Amino acid sequence: MSDFTWTELDERAVKLAKVLSADAVEKAGSGHPGSPVSLAPIAYTLYQHFMKHDPKDPQWEGRDRFILSGGHASLTQYVQLYFSGYDLTLDDLKKFRTMGTRTPGHPEYGLTEGIEMTTGPLGQGLASSVGFAMAQRYQRNLLDPEAPAGTSPFDHKVWVICGEGDVEEGVSSEAASLAGGQKLGNLTVIFDANHIQIEGDTNLTFSEDVLKRFEAQGWYTDEVSFVQPDGSYKEDTEALAAALHKAEQVTDRPHFIKVNTLIAWPTPGKTNDESSHGSKLGAEAVAGLKKVLGYDPEVAFPTDEEALAHAREVADRGAEAHKAWNEKFEAWRAANPDKAALFDRMAAGELPADFDKAIDELEAGITAGASVATRKASGAALNAIAAVMPELWGGSADLGGSNNTTIKGAPSFLPAEYATKTWPNVSEGGRVLHFGVRELAMGAITNGMILGSHTRPFNGTFFMFSDYERPAVRLAALMNIPNLYVWTHDSVAVGEDGPTHQPVENLASMRAIPNLEVVRPADEFETAEAYRYTFKRESTAPVAMILTRQNVPTLAETIEKAKDGVKHGAYVLVDTEGTPDVILMASGSEVQHAVEAAKTLAGEGVKARVVSVPSMEWFEQQSAEYKESVLPAAVQARVSVEAGLALSWYKYLGSYGKAVSIESFGLQGGGSENMVALGITAEHVAEEAKASIAAVKAAR
């Protein structure tokens, strides 16, 4: 790289980064010092010479995105944020891994300026970076499609540092496979190959040729070694910079640059040793490191004001880049007023003016008594929204037709050469996503899409296989980002595919994730309203839409009441005069059975209130007064009806309630046969209602 320079001040800054990383872990008493020590020159080179960023405006639209996939090495990034002049101080480094810190053990999105996503579970950062890169391409094609490559204000790059653990995890391989086919030339991954993990040398478990793997997946690859042929060690930043510059010339493939390093170099007794990976180095080793690097071993958290001032010049370069970008951005705004208005709305997180109209028109075509699967109703709702919301895009894990996740008439998000007979309409700005059979990567990639753009992706699979996606779902909930999961085939009513495909525990399992809002609508009208509120609510928590394979009747009661009721999470669907004798609570396809049971009970002189519960999470957000109005404490006879574990319902059932549920795996029969055999019927609901009433009376 002709303009790359490496001065004595750069060398001093890297040495300071190593010492500060070692001291921070030592003070905390725990952490992962080895990688931050040896990664210091790599991260410094990126932040100083390659990344486009403005420390004074961490959310600058034109910035490059950096993801530290190996989140345990968080000090690698914290030190560079401190060096670059972000709002992170030396005192913050001293508070590493402490309560209330801005420098936690693993980077946390929304907590620290300059952190683009929460990383920690290995492989998730690398996989999500593919989503960052895809979203950059989609948003750029949405807002500035005619600009020549590299000239748009919406062009930026995605940089990643990962380690062996990241590429060992299967999610990274899934995502890398997809990234190669997408030809994501805006993505560069630096692989820190230090050959060490907690149990020792990675040859124990990881002897493959990683470069050949990524090459086979369609990536550009290269290798730099700080370990010299004669066994000596040189942190050759010039070679690294040359490799990165060479990679930047390749625009039709993502880039994977392997750098051979020695963990914790040059710490005496700890270099290339697994003990430096996940434990503090120890006072003796830290003192030895400081001596080697020219620091007083007695001084913790030393300073080098001259080196720090030199590093902080990156902020001036960032400000200049930001100024130039502003000029380009304003020229784009002036030339594209309609696109600029779209960008402003997207960036503000606002819905299009005709959003409600799109849902209203959809609902106008819904008739009571119609028999429609909620997965089909979901597809209709997504397409109605897509017609007015161009930032909405999505697809599924090879189940588009089953999940009803295809935006009709829209091109697929693919390079032209990958058009197929079934999917001939492709575009690099297409709205239809094809993830292949890769649920885990799909969840991580869509997380990255949300974090890396102002777009709104959704993804789908069978509900049974949400388990494959779960780690990424948990991260979305932790980061509080509005991912949207379309999970269909939601119960034993899947039928003949058998127990492997029949979710039983999944509803309870997903409801157990904090901040994940699980929604299971009863019919097509509730489904439309569930989508309306998913996009209109103030919360940015992720939503899981749980949908049927089988047809369910559209209830006259939901057409009358769901428009106000669904957004409350639970609402009175069928009521009685005076105080009810029993409350029947149900979600999804089982609401129909509760309604039918109420009619049966009425014929026997029993007053039953039916409460539809599309979302427990939304219901729990309501006021105490509203919840009491729906589930009055005085009515202790209660029945829950759901084709899955009853675990979620006990908080509403009380001491005398009865659960109509499924507490075993599914069966091999047809869907309706399975439901009957497992007791999910109106008759069973009515029986349990009477049993609950009897239990209440017996206790008095």
N, C-alpha and C positions, 0 to 999 in steps of 0.2 A: 504494500500500500504506500504510494509515493508520498502522501502527506502525513503519514503516521510518524510521530516523534515520541520518544520515550526519554525523559530527562531524569536527572538525579532527584528532582522533586517528586516525580512520579514514583520512583523507587522508594523514596522515604514515605510517601503516602501509603504504599502497599505494606511496608513494614509496620506502619502505625496501625493499619487495619488488622493485621495479624495479632498484634499485641492487644489491641482493644477487644478483639474477639475472645482471646484467651482469658483476659481479665474479667470480661462479663460473665463467662461461664464459671470461672473460679469464684467470683463473688456470689453468684446465684447458688453455687453448690451442686449444680446439675446442668445438663445440657449436652450439646454436640459440638465440641470445639474444633475437632480435626478438620472437617470439611471447610468451615469458614476460614480457617488459617490457610489452607492450601488453595482455596478458591479466590482469595483476595485479589491476585493479579488479573484473573479472568473477569471477575465482576467489575473491577476498576476499569479495565479496558473497554468493556461494554458501555458503562455509564459515561465514561469520559470521551470516547472516540466513535462510538457507533450509534447509540440510542439517541433519538430525537425526543427530548423531554425538557420541561420547564419547571424547575423546583418551586418557583413562585406561583405556579398554577398547575397543581397535580392533575386536575381534571381537564386540562386543555384538550380540546377535541382532536387536534392534529398530532398528539403525542404518539410515540411508539409505546407498545405495551410490553412489560417485562414480567415474567412469571418464574418464580423460584419453585420448581416442582418438588424438589427435595426440601420440604418446609422445615425439617429439623435443622437445616443449615441457615436458619433465619437471620443470624447475625451477618451472614454474607450480604444480605440486602439492607439490613438496618444500618450497618456501617456506611454503605454507599449512599444511603439516604442522608445520613448525617454529614458525610463528606460533601455531598452535592448541594446542601443548603435547604433541604426540605425541613418541615417543621418537626425535627427530631434532634434532640440535644444529647450532649455527653451524659447528662443526668439520666436521660432515658435509657442509654446503654447500661448505666449502672443499675437500673431497675429491671434488668432483663429477668424474665420468668418470675415476676413478683405480682402480687395482687394489685389490680388497678393499673398495671403498666401499659404503655403503648408499644412495648417490645416483648410480646409474649413468646413462649417457646416455639410456636409455629405462627407464621403470618396470618393475620385475621383481617378479612375484608371489612372496610368501614371503620376500623379502629385506628389505623395508622396511615397517614398520608403517603401516597406512592405505592401502596399495596393494591394490586389489581384483583386478587382473589385470595380466598382462604386456601392454604395448602397444608398438607400434613399427611393425610392418607396417600401413600406413594402411588405415583402414576396419574393421579387425578389432575395435577397441574399440567403435565405434558398432554394428557388427553383433552383437557379443556382448552389448551392453547390452539388446538385444531379448530375448535369452535370460534375462538377469537379471530383466527385467520379467515374462516369461512364468512363470519359476520362482516368483517371489513370488506370483503369482496361483494357481499350482497348489498350492504348499505351504500357502497360506492356506486354500484350499478343502479340502485334505486334513485340516487340523488344526482349523480353526475356521470351518466353512462357513456357520453360521447367523448370525454376527455381522454387524450392519449395516456398510455400507461405512465405512471409516475408523476403526472402533472396535476392531479386532482387534489383539492384540500382534504379529501376523504381517503387518500392513500397514506397508509402507514404500515409499519412492520411489527411483527410479533417476535419477541426474543425469549428464549427459555434456557435455563440451566437445570439439568437433571443429573441424576447419578444412577448407579447400578440398580438400586431398589426400584427406581421409577420404571426402568425398562424391563425389569423382571416381572412386575405386575402386569397381568393380562390386559388391563384396560388400555395401557399404552400401545400394545401391539394392535388391538382392535382399532384404536384411533389412528395410529400411524398407517395402517392399511388403507383406511378411508382417505387420509390426507394425501397419500401418494396418488390415488386415482383422481383426486380433486385438483392436483397440480398446484398446490398452494405455495407459490413462489415468495409470498410475503412472510413465511414462517421459517425461523432459524432456531434449531435446538443445539445447544452445546452440551455434550455428554462428558461429564467429569468421571473419567475412568480411573479411580484410585484403587480398584481391585480389593476394597475392604468393605466388609459389612459386620454386623454385630458378632456373628459367629466366626469371623476370621476372614481368610482369603476367599474371594468370590469363586475361585476354582472349585470350591466345595460343591457349588450348585449352579454355576453360571460360566460354562466354558465355551459357549457358542461364539461365533464371529458376528458381533452385533452390527458391524458396518455392512456385512453381506445381507443381513436380515433387512435392514432399512433400504439398502439398494434394491433388493428384490421387491420391496413394497413401493418402489417408485420414487425414492428420495435421492437427492444429490448427497454424496458423502465425501468426507475428507478426514484426515487424521493429523494431529499435531502431538508431539511428545515433548513434555518437559523432562522426561527421563532420557538422557542422552545415550547413544550407542555404547559409550565407554562406562556406563553406569553412573556417571555424574548427573547432577540435576541442575537444570537451568530454566527459570521461569521465562520462557522465550515469548514474550508478548509480541515481538515483531513477527514471529512466525504465526502466532494466533491471529494477529491483525491481517496478515497477508491471506491466510486461509478464509477469514470472514469476508474480506474484500473480494476474493475470488468467487466465493459462494454467492455474493450479492449480484454477480453478473448473470447468474443462472436464475431465470425468472419463471421457468415452467415446471419447477419442482420444489418441494420443501427441502430444507437443508439440515443435515445432521452431521455435526462436527465433533469428532471424538478427540478429547484431550487427555493424554496419559499423564497422570499426576501421582504424587505421593502424599497421602493424607498426613496433615499436620506438619508438613515440611516448613521450616527446618528444626522442629522441636526435638531437643536431645532426648533419646530414649522413647519417644512417642511417634516419631516419623515412621510411616508405613506400618503402624501397629493398630490392631483393632481396639485397643483400650482407649484410643483417642477419639473413637467414633461417638460413643454415647455417654461418656463420663468426663468430668472435669480432668484437666491434665495433671493437676496436683501442683503444689507450691514449688517443688523442686524443678519440675519440668517447665513451668511458666518462667521461673527465674532463669533457667537455661536458655529458653527462647529469647528472652529479653537481652541476655548477654550476647547471643549470636547476632541479634539484630541491632545492637548498639544502644540499648536502653538500660537505664538503671534498674536492676532487678528488685530494688526496694520500693520503686514508685509504681503504684497501681493507676491505671487509666492515664497514662502520660499524654502530653500534648506536643504537637509540632506545628506551631502556628503558621510557619512559612509553607510547610507542605499542605496544611489544611486550606490556607488561602489559595494556593495553586489549584487544589482540587475544586474549590468553590468557583473557580472561573468558568466551570461548566454551566453555572447558572446564567452567566452573561451570554454564553453561546446559545443557551436555550432561549433566552429572552429575544435574541436576534432572530433565531429560527421562528419563534412565535410571532414576531412582528412581520416577518416575510409571509408567514402563513396567513396572518390576518388580512394582508393585502390581497392575497389570492382568494381567500374566503369571501371577502367583501365584493370582489369582482365577480365571483360565482353568484353571490346573492343578487347582485344587480342584473345579471344576465339570465337568472332563473328564478323569477319571483314565486312561481307556483311551487317549485321544488324547495325553495327557501321556506315557504310557509309550511310545507310538509315537514321539513327538518325541525323547524321551531316547535311544531306540535309534538313530534316524536320526542325531541329532547326534553320537553316539558312533561312528558308522560301523559299527555291529554288524548282523549278519544276524538275521533272525527265527529263533526256536528251531526251527521246523520246516523250515528251508531244505534241509538234507540229505535229510530225508524226502521233500520234493517231487521232488528229483532221483532219489532211490532208487526212488520209485514210477514215475517216468517210465521209468527203465532196466529196471524189472521187465517192462515190456511190449515190450521189444526182443528180437527173435529172430534168431539167426544165419541167414544166407542171404537175409534180407529185402532188397529193393532199394529204397533210399530216398535221395533227394537230401539232401545235408547242409543245404541251405537250408531244407528242410522240417523236418529234425531240429532246426535252430536255432529255427524258429518254435515247435515243441513245447516246447523247453527254455525259451524266453522266457515262454511262457504258463504253464508249470509254476511258474516263479519268480514271475511276476506275481501268481499266486494267493495267495502268502504274503508278498509284498513290495510293499505299496501305493505305495511311493516310486518304483517302477520305472515309467517311462513312455517312450514313444518312437514312432517312425514313420520314414518314408522320404521320399525325394525323388520322389514320385509313382510309387512302385514297391512299395506295400505288399503287393499280392498276389504279386508276383514275389519280393520279398525275404523274405516271410513275417514281416513286422515288425508285424503288427496284433495287439494284445491283444484276444482274442475277447470280445465282449459288452460291452466298455468303450466309453464315449462318446468322441467326438472332442473335442479341446481347441479349442473355437470358441464365439464368441457365438451365441446361439440363431438369429439371423436368417440364418446361413450354413449351416443344415442343408440337405442335398440329398437327392434320392431315394435315392441309393446310401448316403449317410451321414446318416440322419435323427436318429440319437441323438447329440446334441451337448451340451456343458456347458462352462462356463468353468473347470471343474476336471477336464475329461476327460483320459484317459490316452493316447489315440491322437493322434499328431501328424501333421499333413499339411504338409510343407514345400514342396510344389510342386517344380517342376524348378529347384531352387536348392541344389545341393550345397555350394557354398562358404559360403553363408549358413547352411546347416544345420549345418556343422561349427562355425562361430563361435557360433551360437545355442546349440547344446548345450554348448559350453564355458561360456557364460554361465550356463546352467541349473545346471551343477555348481558354479560359483563363487558363484552367488547364492542357493543353497539347500542343503538336505541331501538332495535328491532324486537319483535315479540315472537319467539319460536314456540312451537309445541311439538310433542313427540308421542308416539303411541306404541303399545304392544299389548299382548294378552295380559290380563291382570296377574295370572299365575307367574309370569316372567318379570313382573315388577321386582321380584327378588334379585334378579340379575342387575337391575338398575339401582337398587337401594342405596349403595354407598354414595352415588352422585346425588340422589334425592335428599339424603341426609345433609350433604354439603349445601344444597340449594336452600334447605330450611335453615341451616346454620347461618348462611350468608343473607337470608331474607330477600331472596330474589324471585321474581314471578315466573318461574318455570311452570309449564302447563303439561300435565301428563294425561294422556287419553288412554285409559286402561280398560279394555273391553273383555267380554267373555268372563263375566264377573262372579260366577258361582257354579255349583254343581249342575246347573241347567245347561252348561256347555254340552253335557251329554256324552255321546259314545266315545269321545277321545279318552275318557276315563279319568281316574284320580290324579294322574300326573298333570292334567290340564285344568283341574277343577279347584279354584281357590276356596279355601275354607278358613285358614288363619290369616289371610292377607289383609282383610279389612282391619282387624284388631292390630295387626303388626304395623300397618301404615299409620293408623290413628295414634300409635305409641310414639311416633316421631314428633317432637315438639316443633311447633310452627309450620307443620304441613297441614293444609286444609283439605280434608278428604270430603268429596261431594258425591253422593250416590242418588241421582234423581229417579223419581218413580215412573215417569213416562215422558213423552216427547215435549209436553208443555213445561214440565219441571226442568227438563234438559235445557230448553231455550232460556228459561229464567236463570238457571245455574250459570250458563255462559254469560248472560247479561251481567250478573253480579260479579262473576270472576273478573271481568274487565273494569267494572265500575267501582268496586270497593276501594277504600283508601289503602288497605293493607297491600304490601308487596310480597307477602308470603307465597310460596309455591302452592299450586292447587292440583290435586289428583282427582280427575273425573272418572268415576267408576261406572261402567256401562254394560248393559246386557247384550248377549248374543241373540237371545230369543225375543220374539215379539211380546210386548206387554200392552194391555189396553190403555188407551188414553182416557183418563177419568174426567167426568164432567166437573167433579169437585176441584181438580187442579186447575182446570180452565178458569174456574170462578175465583180461586183463592191463591194460586201459586205466584201470581205477579207480585203480590205483597208478601207472601209467606216465605218463599224460598230464601230470600236474602236474610231472613232471620234464623235460618238453619233448621228450625222446627216450627211447625204451625198447626193450628187446629184445622183439620181437613173435614171431618164429620163431627158434629156436636149433637148434644141432647138438650132437652129442656131441663133446667135445674141442674143440680150437681150430678155428674155422671157416677155410675156405680163402679166403673172400671175404665182405665185408659189403655188403649191399644196403640203402641208406638211401633213404627216400621220405617224401613228405608227401601229405596229401589223397587225392584220387582215384587217385593213382598207387601208393599202398600195395598195393592189390590186385594190381597187376602185379608188384611185388617179391615178394609171397607166391607168386604163380603161377610166377614165374621160379625161385624157390628149390626148388619142387617139381620143375621140369624139371631143374635142376642136380643135385638129389639122385638123380634117375634115371640120371644120367651119372656118379655117384660124386663129385660136387663138393659139399662142405659149405658151405652159404650161410646166414649169419645175416641176418635181416631186422630192420632197426631202423626203427620208425615215428618220424618227427620232426615232430610237430604244431607245435612252436614252438622255433626255434633260440634265441630270447631266453631262454625258460624253461630250456632245456638249459644255456646258458652260465652260468646262475645256480647250477648244481649244483657240488658239490665235485669236485676233481680226481679223487678216487677213484671217484666215481660215473661221471664221464665216461669214465674209463679202463675201467670195467667194461662199458660199453656199446660203446665204440669202442676196443678195445685197440690200442695203438700197434704191437704186433707183427704185427697183421694189416694188411698194406699194400695188399692187393688190395681195392679198394672201388669201388662204383658208386652214384651218386646218380640218383634218378629223380624228375623234376618237370617238369610241362608248362609250362615257362617258362625264362627265362635260367638258366644254371648258375652265374652270378656268385656267389651266396650260398654255394655248396657247396664251393668250392675249399679252404677252410680245413679241411674234413673229408676231402677226397679225397686229399690228399698228392700225392706225385710220380708215383704209378702208377695213380691212380684214373681212372675213366672217368665222364663225365656223359651220362646220357640226358636230353636237354633240348631246348628249342626256341630256336634262335638267330636266328629270322627272324619276320616278322609272320605272322599266321594265314592261313587259307585260306577258301574260299567254300563248302565242303561241309558235310554234316551233322557233328554233333559227333564221333561215333565214327569217321567217315571221316577227319576232320581228325587225330584222334589217331593213327590207323594211318599215314596219309600222312606224318606228321611223326615217326614212330618211337617213339611212346609206347606200347610194347607189351611184353608179357612176353617175347616172343621176342628183341626187341632188348636187353632187360635181361640175358637169359641170355648173349647173344653178347658184350656188353660186359664181363660178369663174367669170362668166359673170357679175353678180351683183357687185362683187368687182371691176372689171375693170370699170364698169359704174360709180361706186362711186368715183373712182380716177379721171376719166375724168370730172365728174361734179364739182369736187373741184378745178379744174384748171382754 
